[in-house]
Amino acid sequence: MDSKKHIFFTTSGLFTFVKKDIDFLEKEYQVTVFVFKSNKKWLTPFLFFKQSIYILIHIFKTDIYICKFPGYLSFIPCLLAKLTSKPCLLITAGTESAGIPSIHYGNFDKKLLGKFTEFSFRWATHIAPVHKSLMLQDYNYHHEIYPQQGASFFCKNLKTPFTEINYGFDPEKFTYGNKQRAANSVAIIAAGFENKVVFLRKGLDLIFNNASKLPEFTFTIIGCEYTELNMEVPENVVLMKKINQDELINQFQEHEFYAQLSMFEGFPNALCEAMLCGCIPIGSSVSAIPDIIGETGFILDKKDDLMLVNLFHRASLSNKKELSIAARNKVIKDYHYSIRKQKLKKLIDSLLISKK
């Protein structure tokens, strides 16, 4: 008889970084995965029903509920966990802790979704944000009606304990390479930027507005072949279709810089992956980005055109080789995947023991 504890794992999608966690968990526990995702809002009640049936089928053998990306998907697991005195762990990664009215982004910019998210945060046994800023952070990067962001800001007097567990990365997969990097070349990941919310959240408007002022730079936006926003593409901006991971690594190894100019992020995977491949990071001063970059790159303190242009000029005059190597070493030191695995297992086991 298998003595492994059973996890009921709910997520909104099987993204690469989600699969990585599931693969690890399956080596340590029994794992049942439920994907709570629909592109049509009117199907949400059906997903609630389907999820409830799925949970009831496994309810007697489930030892702990884990919900990645809390919101609608975490409401029933948190409620049932509370009613059955079983632990429920929420892993928050970004949008669940945000409310950015100017671009209509974040769970807390939507009234009903915000309520479901708040209930989940309050009912959960524990929260594991991928960065502590998702619990609370001052927000000064862009003029917004909220001076702060994070679960504790939107859920006043939130008492649910939390443990920061950063994402982790494999330096054996994302290698430095030995290619000649194109001078002043900047890679940017922006999959699906055909909609305006993603375009603005990822800071692509900064690139489009200022590329002509930076003719010595070339900007490669990976994840789209065209824009449906009726905008003229600057001459030094290249739009590239979605590519697989091997091709992405090749692109990183051919570029000097990687830009993450988002208005909001949790803990951007692509930034760390690019740094592992030797890209010098340029990022906005939001959430985990400044901590990830540290002294190995450049931080844009405000969403401001002149500040951006000056920052890129500074970057072009930097000691690129030294920063490139430092960027890779920082991710290896601080965000190796072995660290995430160790911390996640320790937290899950402690929650299991506390509920005995």
C-alpha positions as CSV (number, residue, x, y, z in Angstrom):
1,M,0.0,0.0,0.0
2,D,1.3,3.4,-1.0
3,S,2.0,5.5,2.1
4,K,2.6,8.7,0.3
5,K,0.4,11.6,1.3
6,H,-2.2,12.8,-1.3
7,I,-2.3,16.3,-2.7
8,F,-5.3,17.7,-4.6
9,F,-3.6,20.3,-6.9
10,T,-5.7,22.9,-8.6
11,T,-4.3,25.3,-11.2
12,S,-5.6,27.5,-14.0
13,G,-3.1,26.1,-16.6
14,L,-0.3,23.6,-17.1
15,F,2.3,26.2,-17.8
16,T,6.0,25.1,-17.9
17,F,6.7,26.4,-14.4
18,V,3.6,24.7,-13.1
19,K,4.5,21.4,-14.7
20,K,7.9,21.7,-13.1
21,D,6.4,21.9,-9.6
22,I,3.9,19.0,-10.4
23,D,6.7,16.8,-11.6
24,F,8.6,17.4,-8.4
25,L,5.6,16.8,-6.2
26,E,4.7,13.6,-7.9
27,K,8.1,12.2,-6.8
28,E,7.3,12.9,-3.2
29,Y,3.5,12.6,-2.9
30,Q,0.4,11.2,-4.7
31,V,-0.9,14.1,-6.8
32,T,-4.3,14.6,-8.4
33,V,-4.4,17.6,-10.7
34,F,-7.5,19.6,-11.7
35,V,-7.2,22.4,-14.3
36,F,-9.7,25.1,-13.6
37,K,-9.7,27.1,-16.9
38,S,-12.1,28.4,-19.4
39,N,-11.8,31.2,-21.9
40,K,-15.5,31.9,-21.6
41,K,-16.8,33.5,-18.4
42,W,-20.2,31.9,-18.6
43,L,-18.6,28.5,-18.2
44,T,-17.3,29.3,-14.7
45,P,-20.3,27.9,-12.9
46,F,-19.8,24.6,-14.8
47,L,-16.2,24.5,-13.7
48,F,-17.3,25.0,-10.1
49,F,-19.6,22.0,-10.5
50,K,-17.0,19.9,-12.2
51,Q,-14.3,20.8,-9.6
52,S,-16.7,19.9,-6.8
53,I,-17.4,16.5,-8.2
54,Y,-13.7,15.9,-8.8
55,I,-12.9,16.9,-5.2
56,L,-15.7,14.7,-3.8
57,I,-14.3,11.7,-5.6
58,H,-11.0,12.2,-4.0
59,I,-12.1,13.8,-0.7
60,F,-11.4,10.8,1.6
61,K,-7.8,10.2,0.4
62,T,-6.8,13.9,0.1
63,D,-4.4,15.1,2.8
64,I,-3.8,18.6,1.6
65,Y,-5.2,21.0,-1.1
66,I,-2.8,23.1,-3.1
67,C,-4.1,25.9,-5.3
68,K,-1.8,27.7,-7.8
69,F,-3.2,31.1,-8.8
70,P,-5.9,31.7,-6.2
71,G,-9.2,33.1,-7.3
72,Y,-12.3,31.3,-8.5
73,L,-10.4,28.0,-8.6
74,S,-9.4,28.2,-4.9
75,F,-12.7,29.0,-3.4
76,I,-14.2,25.5,-3.1
77,P,-10.9,23.8,-2.1
78,C,-10.3,26.4,0.7
79,L,-13.9,26.0,1.9
80,L,-13.9,22.2,1.9
81,A,-10.4,22.2,3.5
82,K,-11.8,24.4,6.3
83,L,-14.9,22.3,6.8
84,T,-12.9,19.0,6.9
85,S,-10.0,20.4,8.9
86,K,-7.4,19.7,6.2
87,P,-4.7,22.1,5.2
88,C,-5.0,24.3,2.1
89,L,-1.9,26.0,0.6
90,L,-2.2,28.8,-1.8
91,I,0.6,29.6,-4.2
92,T,0.2,33.2,-5.4
93,A,2.3,34.2,-8.4
94,G,1.1,37.7,-9.5
95,T,-2.3,38.7,-10.8
96,E,-4.0,37.2,-7.7
97,S,-2.4,39.9,-5.5
98,A,-2.9,42.9,-7.8
99,G,-5.3,45.6,-8.8
100,I,-4.1,48.0,-11.6
101,P,-7.1,50.0,-12.6
102,S,-5.4,51.9,-15.5
103,I,-5.0,48.7,-17.5
104,H,-7.9,46.7,-15.8
105,Y,-5.4,44.1,-14.5
106,G,-5.4,41.9,-11.5
107,N,-8.0,39.9,-9.5
108,F,-8.7,42.9,-7.3
109,D,-9.6,45.1,-10.3
110,K,-12.6,42.8,-10.8
111,K,-15.2,43.0,-8.0
112,L,-16.6,39.5,-8.0
113,L,-13.2,37.8,-8.7
114,G,-11.7,40.0,-6.0
115,K,-14.2,38.7,-3.4
116,F,-13.6,35.1,-4.3
117,T,-9.8,35.7,-4.0
118,E,-10.2,37.5,-0.7
119,F,-12.3,34.6,0.7
120,S,-9.5,32.2,-0.4
121,F,-6.8,34.2,1.2
122,R,-8.7,34.4,4.5
123,W,-9.7,30.7,4.6
124,A,-6.4,29.2,3.5
125,T,-4.1,27.5,6.0
126,H,-1.0,29.1,4.5
127,I,0.1,31.2,1.5
128,A,3.3,30.7,-0.4
129,P,3.9,33.7,-2.6
130,V,6.7,33.4,-5.2
131,H,7.9,36.7,-3.8
132,K,7.1,38.5,-0.5
133,S,6.0,41.6,-2.4
134,L,2.9,39.8,-3.5
135,M,1.8,40.0,0.2
136,L,2.5,43.8,0.4
137,Q,4.5,46.3,-1.5
138,D,4.6,50.1,-2.1
139,Y,3.7,50.9,-5.6
140,N,5.4,54.0,-7.1
141,Y,6.3,52.8,-10.6
142,H,3.2,54.2,-12.2
143,H,0.5,56.6,-11.1
144,E,-2.3,54.4,-9.8
145,I,-5.2,54.9,-7.4
146,Y,-3.7,52.3,-5.0
147,P,-0.5,53.3,-3.3
148,Q,0.2,49.7,-2.4
149,Q,-0.3,46.3,-4.0
150,G,-0.5,42.8,-2.5
151,A,-2.8,40.4,-0.7
152,S,-2.5,42.1,2.7
153,F,-3.4,45.5,1.2
154,F,-6.6,44.3,-0.5
155,C,-7.6,42.0,2.3
156,K,-7.4,44.2,5.3
157,N,-6.2,42.6,8.6
158,L,-5.3,39.4,6.8
159,K,-4.0,36.9,9.3
160,T,-3.2,33.9,7.2
161,P,0.5,33.1,7.6
162,F,2.8,33.1,4.6
163,T,6.2,31.7,3.5
164,E,8.0,33.2,0.5
165,I,9.2,30.5,-1.9
166,N,10.8,31.9,-5.0
167,Y,10.7,30.2,-8.3
168,G,13.7,28.1,-9.2
169,F,15.7,27.5,-12.3
170,D,18.1,24.9,-13.9
171,P,21.4,26.4,-15.0
172,E,22.2,23.1,-16.8
173,K,19.2,23.8,-19.2
174,F,19.6,27.6,-19.5
175,T,23.3,27.8,-20.4
176,Y,25.5,30.8,-21.1
177,G,26.6,29.7,-24.6
178,N,29.6,30.8,-26.6
179,K,27.9,32.8,-29.4
180,Q,28.8,36.3,-30.5
181,R,26.1,38.6,-29.0
182,A,24.8,41.4,-31.3
183,A,25.8,44.8,-29.9
184,N,23.1,46.6,-28.0
185,S,20.5,43.9,-28.8
186,V,17.6,43.6,-26.4
187,A,15.3,40.6,-26.1
188,I,11.8,40.9,-24.7
189,I,9.2,38.2,-24.0
190,A,5.6,39.3,-24.7
191,A,3.6,36.3,-25.8
192,G,0.1,37.2,-27.0
193,F,0.6,41.0,-26.9
194,E,-2.1,41.5,-29.5
195,N,-4.4,42.7,-26.7
196,K,-3.9,46.1,-25.1
197,V,-3.8,44.9,-21.5
198,V,-0.8,42.7,-22.1
199,F,0.8,45.4,-24.3
200,L,0.6,47.9,-21.5
201,R,1.3,45.6,-18.6
202,K,4.5,44.3,-20.3
203,G,5.7,47.9,-20.9
204,L,5.8,47.5,-24.7
205,D,4.4,50.9,-25.1
206,L,7.7,52.2,-23.6
207,I,9.6,50.4,-26.3
208,F,7.3,51.5,-29.2
209,N,7.3,55.1,-28.0
210,N,11.1,55.3,-27.5
211,A,12.8,52.9,-29.9
212,S,13.3,55.7,-32.5
213,K,15.2,57.7,-29.8
214,L,17.5,54.6,-29.3
215,P,18.7,53.9,-32.9
216,E,21.8,52.2,-31.7
217,F,19.6,49.4,-30.1
218,T,17.6,46.7,-31.7
219,F,14.6,45.2,-29.8
220,T,13.4,41.7,-30.5
221,I,9.9,41.1,-29.1
222,I,9.4,37.3,-28.9
223,G,5.9,35.9,-28.9
224,C,4.1,37.7,-31.7
225,E,4.5,38.1,-35.4
226,Y,2.2,41.1,-35.7
227,T,0.2,43.6,-33.7
228,E,-3.5,44.0,-33.9
229,L,-3.3,47.3,-32.1
230,N,-3.0,49.4,-35.3
231,M,0.4,50.7,-34.3
232,E,3.3,51.4,-36.5
233,V,6.3,49.1,-35.7
234,P,9.5,51.1,-35.3
235,E,12.4,50.2,-37.7
236,N,14.6,48.8,-34.9
237,V,11.9,46.6,-33.4
238,V,11.6,43.1,-34.6
239,L,8.4,41.0,-34.0
240,M,9.1,37.3,-33.7
241,K,6.6,34.4,-33.5
242,K,6.3,32.2,-30.5
243,I,9.2,29.8,-30.3
244,N,10.1,26.6,-28.4
245,Q,12.4,26.6,-25.4
246,D,15.5,25.5,-27.3
247,E,15.0,28.3,-29.8
248,L,14.4,30.7,-26.9
249,I,17.7,29.8,-25.3
250,N,19.4,30.5,-28.6
251,Q,17.8,33.9,-28.8
252,F,18.9,34.7,-25.2
253,Q,22.5,33.6,-26.0
254,E,22.5,36.0,-29.0
255,H,21.3,39.1,-27.2
256,E,23.2,41.4,-24.8
257,F,20.2,42.5,-22.8
258,Y,16.9,41.3,-21.6
259,A,14.2,43.9,-20.8
260,Q,11.3,43.3,-18.3
261,L,9.6,46.6,-18.1
262,S,6.3,45.3,-16.7
263,M,3.8,47.5,-14.8
264,F,3.2,44.4,-12.6
265,E,4.8,41.0,-12.3
266,G,5.1,38.4,-9.6
267,F,8.4,36.6,-10.2
268,P,9.1,36.7,-13.9
269,N,10.5,33.4,-15.1
270,A,11.8,34.7,-18.4
271,L,13.9,37.3,-16.7
272,C,15.8,34.7,-14.7
273,E,16.1,32.4,-17.7
274,A,17.6,35.2,-19.8
275,M,20.0,36.1,-17.0
276,L,21.1,32.4,-16.8
277,C,21.9,32.7,-20.6
278,G,24.0,35.8,-20.0
279,C,21.6,38.6,-20.8
280,I,22.1,41.8,-18.8
281,P,18.8,42.6,-17.2
282,I,16.9,45.9,-17.5
283,G,13.8,45.9,-15.4
284,S,11.0,48.0,-13.8
285,S,11.0,48.7,-10.1
286,V,8.0,46.4,-9.3
287,S,7.5,43.2,-7.3
288,A,10.5,40.8,-7.4
289,I,12.3,42.4,-10.4
290,P,14.7,44.6,-8.4
291,D,15.6,41.7,-6.1
292,I,16.2,39.4,-9.0
293,I,18.4,41.9,-10.8
294,G,20.3,43.2,-7.8
295,E,23.6,44.9,-8.9
296,T,23.8,42.9,-12.1
297,G,21.7,45.2,-14.3
298,F,19.6,48.3,-14.5
299,I,16.3,49.3,-12.8
300,L,13.8,51.8,-14.2
301,D,12.4,53.5,-11.1
302,K,9.4,55.2,-12.8
303,K,7.4,54.5,-16.0
304,D,8.9,57.5,-17.7
305,D,10.1,57.9,-21.3
306,L,13.1,60.2,-20.6
307,M,14.2,58.0,-17.7
308,L,14.0,54.9,-19.9
309,V,16.1,56.5,-22.7
310,N,18.8,57.6,-20.2
311,L,18.8,54.1,-18.6
312,F,19.5,52.4,-21.9
313,H,22.3,54.9,-22.7
314,R,23.8,54.0,-19.3
315,A,23.4,50.3,-20.1
316,S,25.2,50.6,-23.5
317,L,28.3,52.1,-21.8
318,S,28.5,49.5,-19.0
319,N,31.0,46.7,-18.6
320,K,28.8,44.2,-20.4
321,K,31.0,41.1,-20.0
322,E,31.2,41.5,-16.2
323,L,27.5,42.2,-15.8
324,S,26.6,39.3,-18.1
325,I,28.5,36.8,-16.0
326,A,27.3,38.3,-12.7
327,A,23.7,38.0,-13.9
328,R,24.0,34.3,-14.5
329,N,25.9,33.7,-11.2
330,K,23.2,35.6,-9.2
331,V,20.4,33.4,-10.5
332,I,22.4,30.2,-9.8
333,K,23.2,31.4,-6.3
334,D,19.8,32.8,-5.2
335,Y,17.2,30.9,-7.4
336,H,18.5,27.4,-8.1
337,Y,15.5,25.0,-8.5
338,S,16.9,22.9,-5.7
339,I,16.2,25.7,-3.2
340,R,12.5,25.9,-4.3
341,K,12.1,22.1,-4.0
342,Q,13.6,22.0,-0.5
343,K,11.5,24.9,0.8
344,L,8.2,23.7,-0.8
345,K,8.6,20.2,0.6
346,K,9.5,21.5,4.0
347,L,6.4,23.7,4.0
348,I,4.0,21.0,2.8
349,D,5.3,18.5,5.3
350,S,4.9,21.0,8.1
351,L,1.3,21.7,7.2
352,L,0.6,17.9,7.0
353,I,2.1,17.4,10.5
354,S,0.3,20.4,12.0
355,K,-3.1,18.9,11.0
356,K,-2.6,15.5,12.5
